[in-house]
Amino acid sequence: MTDTNQQQSIEFLATELNRPEWEEAVVCRVEVDLPAWLAKLAGGRDWEVYAEAEEENCISFAMRQSSVPNPKLAEVTLYHNGYAVVDVDGRFLFDGSLTSGASDCAHLTYYHADSGEKITLN
């Protein structure tokens, strides 16, 4: 590589690494359509949340099918790091990351931590 090319590469890297927008704090939020997700995972319709409990690192939702003679029961636990566990009638139907794109019922949204303004990614 010539000295000119090396200098251009160094300048390019310096420009890319010294971007002030990369130093801003960003909040990532995972939004999940729980009834639609359970309908895809467990089948059936009319899933509803009937109880929820929040802990330091997660939030759990107790769900059931409403309008069904023998309703299935489910527990959905969403961890703050994007991990989720779904148990339906004692069977684990999902145990993994929601942020990997495994579910079209989960969407990631990013916000500026200081202003709360939504960040649109291209």
C-alpha positions in Angstrom: 0.0 0.0 0.0 1.3 3.4 -0.8 1.8 6.2 1.7 -1.1 8.1 0.3 -3.5 5.1 0.5 -2.3 4.4 4.1 -2.9 8.1 5.1 -6.4 8.1 3.5 -7.2 4.9 5.3 -6.0 6.3 8.6 -8.0 9.5 8.1 -11.1 7.5 7.2 -10.9 5.4 10.3 -10.3 8.4 12.5 -13.4 10.1 11.0 -15.5 7.0 11.5 -14.3 6.4 15.1 -14.8 10.0 16.2 -18.5 10.3 15.5 -20.2 12.2 18.3 -23.6 10.5 17.6 -22.0 7.2 18.6 -21.3 8.5 22.1 -25.0 9.2 22.8 -26.9 6.8 25.1 -29.6 4.8 23.3 -32.5 2.8 24.8 -33.7 -0.3 23.0 -37.2 -1.4 23.7 -38.8 -4.7 22.5 -42.5 -4.6 21.9 -44.3 -7.9 21.7 -47.9 -8.6 20.5 -48.4 -11.4 23.1 -51.8 -12.7 21.9 -50.7 -12.9 18.3 -47.4 -14.6 19.3 -49.1 -17.2 21.5 -51.6 -17.9 18.7 -48.6 -18.7 16.4 -46.7 -20.7 19.0 -49.5 -22.7 20.6 -52.4 -22.3 18.2 -55.8 -21.2 19.1 -57.2 -17.7 19.5 -58.4 -15.3 22.1 -55.3 -15.2 24.3 -55.6 -12.7 27.1 -53.3 -11.6 30.0 -54.9 -12.2 33.3 -52.0 -11.5 35.6 -48.5 -10.0 35.5 -45.5 -9.8 37.8 -42.4 -7.7 37.4 -39.1 -8.5 38.9 -35.7 -6.7 38.6 -34.6 -8.4 35.4 -37.9 -9.5 33.8 -41.7 -9.3 33.5 -43.9 -12.3 33.4 -47.4 -12.6 32.0 -50.0 -15.2 32.9 -52.2 -15.8 29.9 -55.2 -17.9 29.0 -57.5 -18.5 26.2 -60.8 -16.7 26.9 -63.9 -18.1 25.1 -62.6 -21.8 24.9 -64.2 -24.6 26.9 -60.8 -26.1 28.0 -58.5 -23.1 27.8 -54.8 -23.5 27.5 -52.7 -21.6 30.1 -49.4 -19.9 29.4 -46.7 -18.1 31.1 -44.6 -15.7 29.1 -41.4 -14.3 30.7 -39.7 -11.4 28.9 -36.3 -10.5 30.2 -34.9 -7.0 29.9 -32.0 -8.2 27.8 -34.3 -9.4 24.9 -34.5 -13.1 26.0 -37.9 -14.8 26.4 -39.4 -18.0 27.7 -42.9 -19.3 26.8 -44.5 -22.2 28.7 -47.9 -23.4 27.6 -49.6 -26.0 29.7 -46.2 -27.2 31.1 -44.4 -27.3 27.7 -41.7 -24.9 26.7 -42.6 -23.6 23.3 -40.0 -20.9 23.1 -36.7 -20.3 24.9 -34.5 -17.8 23.1 -33.8 -14.3 22.0 -36.6 -12.1 20.7 -34.0 -9.7 19.2 -32.7 -12.3 16.8 -35.6 -11.8 14.4 -37.2 -15.1 15.4 -40.6 -13.6 15.7 -42.5 -11.2 13.6 -44.6 -10.4 16.6 -41.7 -8.7 18.3 -40.3 -5.4 17.2 -37.2 -3.4 18.3 -37.5 0.3 18.7 -34.6 2.6 19.6 -34.8 5.9 21.5 -32.4 8.6 22.5 -31.9 8.1 26.3 -31.8 11.9 27.0 -34.7 13.1 25.1 -36.9 10.0 24.6 -37.0 10.8 20.9 -37.5 7.8 18.6 -34.5 6.9 16.4 -35.3 5.9 12.9 -32.8 3.4 11.4 -32.2 3.3 7.6 
